[in-house]
Amino acid sequence: MPSLAFYGSSLLSAYWNGAATYYRGLIRDLAGRGWRTTFYEPDAFERQQHRDIDPPDWARVVVYPATEAAARGVIAEAASADVVVKASGVGVFDDLLLVELARTARPDAVRLFWDVDAPATLAEIGASPDHPLRRVLPDLDLVLTYGGGPPVVEAYRGFGARACVPIYNALDPDTHHPVPAQSRFSADLAFLGNRLPDREARVEEFFLNPAASLPERRFLIGGNGWEWRSLPDNVRRIGHVPTADHNAFNTSPRAVLNIARDSMAATGWSPATRVFEAAGAGACLITDAWTGLEMFLDEGTEVLVARDGRDVAAHVEALTEERARAIGAAARRRILSEHTYARRGAEVDALLRRALSARRGSAA
């Protein structure tokens, strides 16, 4: 059974950690394919105080103090793994983890960088010729990304990556699925997302402006940070929404809204976890427009697309309960057919086994 040492933000908590669902879906599927994963996550950003799952039986989780000594302690454990993964956005000692994990891994082990925010990472290393990732990239076997399509692949190869493969978000149908509506999440349009600097202007354009223009309609916003923002009177804020409530959050409103961050929208091919969660629950999704959307959902039949806030308001005004249900059902069929973590897991499994075979062949 091959072993995988995965150094990421958090598997146990989705608090200020949008990658949690992605990590869970992939690592759980890989366990079913014979991989033994140890996930190393720091005790940082109050995530351990907001856990939304218990340690699973499909992965070993090591929570370490957010200190340099503790980080070096878990880095040492990479020496026993067949595959060593450093994910982006751990949040503490990222550069140390990146450089030292590449050094610590066995000669016959596969080393890879898994980027869960490629637009941000590429902008960072593009602005810094001596960035540690630039130095390490040529020595890594593989870069996997959460999204990004051809622009991200070309950029990574331009920085010296041997290979870069997007592994897109997907649906875990055991976790995200239709449930009865709950009145506490009732609305004409709901949006779930933390308040972030490179998203706020788009939230204003695609959510707050339409709400202000439709005072007779009900809008709902979930996520951290909005308690400090002035909102239209018809927008109700509910703060952090635990993963266990995401299904009800998606099935209760007439429609839910996806708003990409600036960098994700500009890069394209970057569907958020929310897209698949909503489709899995059979929700009617309205999304801002971005290149590559048609790879996942068809406009008009499986998703409604808005180019600006006026489009969002028009969709909300025109959307009937019957059409909303039809769009949600069509989206769920498409995602279940083409975009589950079982499919993504099969892709990752094949990539890792090929890389491991090549690494062992070259080390022989």
C-alpha positions as CSV (number, residue, x, y, z in Angstrom):
1,M,0.0,0.0,0.0
2,P,1.7,3.3,-1.1
3,S,2.0,6.0,1.5
4,L,1.3,9.7,1.0
5,A,2.4,12.5,3.3
6,F,0.2,15.5,2.7
7,Y,1.1,18.9,4.2
8,G,-1.9,21.3,3.9
9,S,-4.1,23.9,5.6
10,S,-6.7,21.6,7.3
11,L,-8.6,18.4,6.6
12,L,-10.6,18.6,9.9
13,S,-11.9,22.2,9.6
14,A,-13.5,24.3,6.8
15,Y,-13.2,27.4,8.9
16,W,-11.5,30.1,6.7
17,N,-10.4,27.0,4.6
18,G,-12.2,26.6,1.3
19,A,-9.9,23.7,0.3
20,A,-11.3,21.4,3.0
21,T,-14.0,19.8,0.9
22,Y,-11.6,19.4,-2.0
23,Y,-9.0,17.7,0.2
24,R,-11.6,15.4,1.8
25,G,-13.1,14.3,-1.4
26,L,-9.8,13.4,-3.0
27,I,-8.1,11.8,0.0
28,R,-11.1,9.8,0.8
29,D,-11.3,8.4,-2.7
30,L,-7.6,7.7,-2.8
31,A,-8.0,5.6,0.4
32,G,-10.4,3.4,-1.5
33,R,-7.7,3.0,-4.2
34,G,-5.1,1.7,-1.7
35,W,-3.4,4.9,-0.6
36,R,-2.4,5.4,3.0
37,T,-2.5,9.2,3.7
38,T,-1.2,11.1,6.6
39,F,-2.4,14.7,6.6
40,Y,-0.3,17.2,8.5
41,E,-2.1,20.5,9.5
42,P,-1.0,23.3,11.8
43,D,-3.0,24.4,14.8
44,A,-3.6,27.9,13.4
45,F,-6.3,30.5,12.6
46,E,-8.7,28.9,15.2
47,R,-9.4,26.1,12.8
48,Q,-9.1,23.4,15.4
49,Q,-11.6,25.2,17.6
50,H,-14.1,25.1,14.6
51,R,-13.6,21.5,13.4
52,D,-16.6,20.3,11.4
53,I,-15.5,16.6,11.1
54,D,-13.9,14.2,13.5
55,P,-10.6,12.5,12.4
56,P,-11.7,10.2,9.6
57,D,-10.9,6.5,9.3
58,W,-9.6,7.1,5.7
59,A,-6.7,9.2,6.7
60,R,-4.4,9.7,9.6
61,V,-4.4,13.4,10.7
62,V,-1.5,15.0,12.6
63,V,-2.2,18.4,14.1
64,Y,1.0,20.2,15.1
65,P,1.6,23.4,17.0
66,A,2.2,26.5,14.8
67,T,5.9,26.7,15.7
68,E,9.1,26.2,13.7
69,A,10.2,23.4,15.9
70,A,6.9,21.5,15.4
71,A,7.0,22.1,11.7
72,R,10.5,20.7,11.4
73,G,9.3,17.7,13.5
74,V,6.6,16.8,11.0
75,I,8.8,17.5,8.0
76,A,11.1,14.7,9.3
77,E,8.3,12.2,8.9
78,A,8.2,12.8,5.2
79,A,11.3,10.6,4.9
80,S,9.1,7.5,5.3
81,A,6.5,8.4,2.6
82,D,6.3,7.2,-1.0
83,V,4.7,10.5,-2.1
84,V,5.2,13.9,-0.5
85,V,2.7,16.6,-1.1
86,K,3.2,20.3,-0.1
87,A,0.0,22.2,-0.7
88,S,-0.2,25.9,-1.1
89,G,-1.8,28.1,1.6
90,V,-0.8,26.2,4.7
91,G,-0.6,29.6,6.3
92,V,2.4,29.1,8.6
93,F,6.0,28.2,7.5
94,D,5.0,27.7,3.9
95,D,8.5,28.4,2.6
96,L,10.1,26.2,5.2
97,L,7.8,23.3,4.4
98,L,8.3,23.7,0.7
99,V,12.1,23.7,0.7
100,E,12.7,21.2,3.5
101,L,10.1,18.7,2.3
102,A,11.8,18.5,-1.1
103,R,15.1,17.9,0.7
104,T,13.7,15.4,3.2
105,A,11.9,13.1,0.8
106,R,13.6,9.8,-0.1
107,P,15.4,9.7,-3.5
108,D,12.8,7.2,-4.8
109,A,9.8,9.3,-3.5
110,V,7.6,11.4,-5.6
111,R,7.7,15.1,-4.7
112,L,4.8,17.4,-5.7
113,F,3.3,20.8,-5.1
114,W,-0.5,21.0,-5.0
115,D,-1.7,24.5,-5.7
116,V,-5.2,25.3,-4.4
117,D,-4.9,29.0,-5.5
118,A,-2.9,29.0,-8.7
119,P,-3.6,32.6,-9.8
120,A,-2.4,34.0,-6.5
121,T,0.6,31.7,-6.4
122,L,1.7,32.5,-9.9
123,A,1.3,36.3,-9.3
124,E,3.5,35.9,-6.2
125,I,6.3,34.0,-7.8
126,G,6.1,36.2,-10.9
127,A,6.9,39.2,-8.8
128,S,9.7,37.5,-6.9
129,P,12.6,36.1,-9.0
130,D,14.1,34.5,-5.8
131,H,10.9,32.9,-4.6
132,P,11.5,29.5,-3.0
133,L,8.9,27.8,-5.2
134,R,10.9,29.0,-8.3
135,R,14.0,27.4,-6.9
136,V,12.3,24.1,-6.1
137,L,10.0,23.7,-9.1
138,P,12.5,22.1,-11.5
139,D,13.3,19.4,-8.9
140,L,9.6,18.4,-8.3
141,D,8.0,15.6,-10.2
142,L,4.7,17.2,-10.6
143,V,2.5,20.2,-10.0
144,L,-1.2,19.7,-9.5
145,T,-3.6,22.6,-9.3
146,Y,-7.2,23.1,-8.1
147,G,-8.1,24.7,-11.4
148,G,-6.8,27.1,-14.0
149,G,-6.8,25.3,-17.3
150,P,-4.3,26.0,-20.1
151,P,-3.1,29.5,-18.8
152,V,-2.0,27.9,-15.5
153,V,-0.3,24.9,-17.1
154,E,1.6,27.2,-19.5
155,A,2.6,29.5,-16.7
156,Y,3.9,26.7,-14.5
157,R,5.9,25.2,-17.3
158,G,7.3,28.6,-18.0
159,F,8.6,28.8,-14.4
160,G,10.3,25.4,-14.8
161,A,7.7,22.8,-13.7
162,R,8.3,19.4,-15.4
163,A,4.6,18.8,-15.6
164,C,1.4,20.6,-14.4
165,V,-2.1,19.0,-14.4
166,P,-5.3,20.7,-13.2
167,I,-7.3,18.5,-10.8
168,Y,-10.6,20.3,-10.7
169,N,-13.1,20.6,-7.8
170,A,-15.8,18.0,-7.8
171,L,-18.8,16.5,-6.0
172,D,-18.8,13.9,-3.2
173,P,-22.4,12.7,-3.5
174,D,-22.3,11.1,0.0
175,T,-21.6,14.5,1.5
176,H,-23.5,17.0,-0.7
177,H,-27.0,15.9,-1.8
178,P,-30.6,17.1,-1.8
179,V,-32.2,17.6,1.7
180,P,-35.5,19.1,2.8
181,A,-35.6,22.9,2.8
182,Q,-35.2,24.8,6.1
183,S,-36.9,28.1,6.7
184,R,-33.8,29.6,8.3
185,F,-32.1,29.5,4.8
186,S,-35.2,30.7,2.9
187,A,-34.5,33.5,0.3
188,D,-34.9,34.4,-3.3
189,L,-31.1,34.4,-3.7
190,A,-28.4,33.2,-1.3
191,F,-24.7,33.6,-1.4
192,L,-22.1,31.8,0.7
193,G,-18.5,33.0,0.8
194,N,-16.1,34.6,3.2
195,R,-15.3,38.3,2.9
196,L,-12.0,38.6,1.0
197,P,-10.2,41.6,-0.5
198,D,-10.2,40.2,-4.0
199,R,-13.8,39.1,-3.9
200,E,-15.6,42.1,-2.2
201,A,-16.0,44.3,-5.2
202,R,-17.5,41.4,-7.2
203,V,-19.8,40.6,-4.3
204,E,-21.0,44.2,-4.4
205,E,-21.6,44.0,-8.1
206,F,-23.2,40.6,-8.3
207,F,-25.0,40.4,-5.0
208,L,-25.4,43.6,-3.1
209,N,-26.3,45.8,-6.0
210,P,-29.0,43.4,-7.3
211,A,-30.4,43.2,-3.7
212,A,-30.6,47.0,-3.5
213,S,-32.4,47.1,-6.8
214,L,-35.0,44.5,-5.7
215,P,-36.1,45.7,-2.3
216,E,-39.2,43.4,-2.4
217,R,-37.0,40.3,-2.7
218,R,-35.2,38.4,0.1
219,F,-31.4,37.9,0.0
220,L,-29.3,35.8,2.3
221,I,-25.5,35.9,2.8
222,G,-23.4,33.4,4.7
223,G,-19.7,33.4,5.5
224,N,-17.2,35.1,7.8
225,G,-16.5,38.8,7.7
226,W,-19.8,40.3,6.5
227,E,-20.8,41.3,10.0
228,W,-18.6,44.4,9.6
229,R,-20.1,45.4,6.2
230,S,-23.1,47.6,5.7
231,L,-25.7,45.7,3.7
232,P,-29.1,46.6,2.1
233,D,-32.1,46.1,4.4
234,N,-33.4,43.1,2.5
235,V,-30.1,41.2,2.9
236,R,-29.9,38.9,6.0
237,R,-26.5,37.8,7.2
238,I,-26.0,34.5,9.1
239,G,-22.2,34.3,9.5
240,H,-20.2,31.1,9.2
241,V,-22.2,28.1,7.8
242,P,-20.8,24.8,8.9
243,T,-20.3,22.2,6.2
244,A,-23.0,20.0,7.7
245,D,-25.5,22.8,6.9
246,H,-24.4,23.4,3.3
247,N,-27.0,21.1,1.8
248,A,-29.9,22.9,3.5
249,F,-28.3,26.3,2.6
250,N,-28.3,25.2,-1.1
251,T,-31.8,23.6,-1.2
252,S,-33.8,26.2,0.7
253,P,-33.5,29.4,-1.4
254,R,-35.0,29.6,-4.9
255,A,-31.4,30.1,-6.3
256,V,-27.9,30.3,-5.0
257,L,-25.1,32.5,-6.3
258,N,-21.5,31.7,-7.1
259,I,-19.1,34.6,-7.3
260,A,-15.5,33.9,-8.3
261,R,-12.6,35.9,-6.8
262,D,-11.0,38.4,-9.1
263,S,-8.0,36.3,-9.9
264,M,-10.1,33.1,-10.5
265,A,-12.5,34.9,-12.8
266,A,-9.6,36.3,-14.8
267,T,-7.8,33.0,-15.1
268,G,-10.9,30.9,-16.0
269,W,-11.4,27.1,-15.6
270,S,-11.6,27.6,-11.9
271,P,-15.0,26.3,-10.6
272,A,-15.3,26.8,-6.8
273,T,-16.2,24.0,-4.5
274,R,-19.6,25.8,-4.0
275,V,-20.5,25.1,-7.7
276,F,-20.3,21.3,-7.1
277,E,-21.9,21.5,-3.6
278,A,-24.9,23.4,-5.1
279,A,-25.3,21.1,-8.1
280,G,-25.0,18.1,-5.8
281,A,-27.9,19.4,-3.7
282,G,-30.0,20.0,-6.9
283,A,-29.9,23.8,-6.4
284,C,-30.5,26.3,-9.1
285,L,-27.1,28.1,-9.5
286,I,-26.5,31.6,-10.8
287,T,-22.8,32.2,-11.5
288,D,-20.7,35.1,-12.7
289,A,-19.3,34.4,-16.2
290,W,-15.8,32.9,-16.5
291,T,-13.9,31.1,-19.3
292,G,-14.2,27.4,-19.3
293,L,-17.6,27.2,-17.5
294,E,-19.1,25.1,-20.3
295,M,-16.6,22.3,-19.4
296,F,-18.7,21.8,-16.3
297,L,-22.2,23.1,-16.8
298,D,-24.2,24.3,-19.8
299,E,-25.5,27.9,-19.7
300,G,-29.3,28.2,-19.6
301,T,-30.2,24.6,-19.0
302,E,-27.8,23.6,-16.1
303,V,-26.7,27.0,-14.8
304,L,-27.7,30.6,-15.2
305,V,-24.9,33.0,-16.1
306,A,-24.6,36.7,-15.2
307,R,-22.2,39.1,-16.8
308,D,-23.0,41.8,-14.3
309,G,-25.4,42.7,-11.4
310,R,-28.2,43.7,-13.8
311,D,-28.1,40.1,-15.2
312,V,-28.4,38.7,-11.6
313,A,-31.4,40.9,-10.9
314,A,-33.0,39.9,-14.1
315,H,-32.5,36.2,-13.3
316,V,-34.0,36.6,-9.8
317,E,-37.0,38.5,-11.2
318,A,-37.7,36.0,-14.0
319,L,-37.0,32.7,-12.2
320,T,-40.0,30.6,-11.4
321,E,-40.0,27.8,-8.8
322,E,-40.6,25.3,-11.7
323,R,-37.6,26.5,-13.8
324,A,-35.4,26.6,-10.7
325,R,-36.1,23.0,-9.9
326,A,-35.5,22.0,-13.6
327,I,-32.1,23.7,-13.7
328,G,-31.0,22.3,-10.4
329,A,-32.0,18.7,-11.5
330,A,-30.2,19.1,-14.8
331,A,-27.0,20.3,-13.0
332,R,-27.1,17.5,-10.6
333,R,-27.4,14.9,-13.4
334,R,-24.4,16.5,-15.2
335,I,-22.2,16.7,-12.2
336,L,-23.0,13.1,-11.0
337,S,-22.2,11.9,-14.5
338,E,-18.9,13.8,-15.1
339,H,-17.6,15.6,-12.1
340,T,-17.4,13.4,-9.0
341,Y,-14.4,12.9,-6.7
342,A,-14.4,9.3,-7.8
343,R,-13.4,10.5,-11.3
344,R,-10.9,13.0,-9.9
345,G,-9.5,10.3,-7.6
346,A,-9.0,7.9,-10.5
347,E,-7.0,10.6,-12.3
348,V,-4.8,11.4,-9.4
349,D,-4.2,7.8,-8.6
350,A,-3.0,7.2,-12.2
351,L,-0.8,10.2,-12.1
352,L,0.8,9.3,-8.8
353,R,1.4,5.7,-9.7
354,R,3.0,6.6,-13.0
355,A,5.2,9.2,-11.3
356,L,6.2,6.7,-8.6
357,S,7.0,4.0,-11.1
358,A,9.2,6.5,-13.1
359,R,10.9,7.7,-9.9
360,R,11.7,4.2,-8.7
361,G,13.0,3.3,-12.2
362,S,15.3,6.3,-12.3
363,A,16.5,5.6,-8.7
364,A,17.3,1.9,-9.5
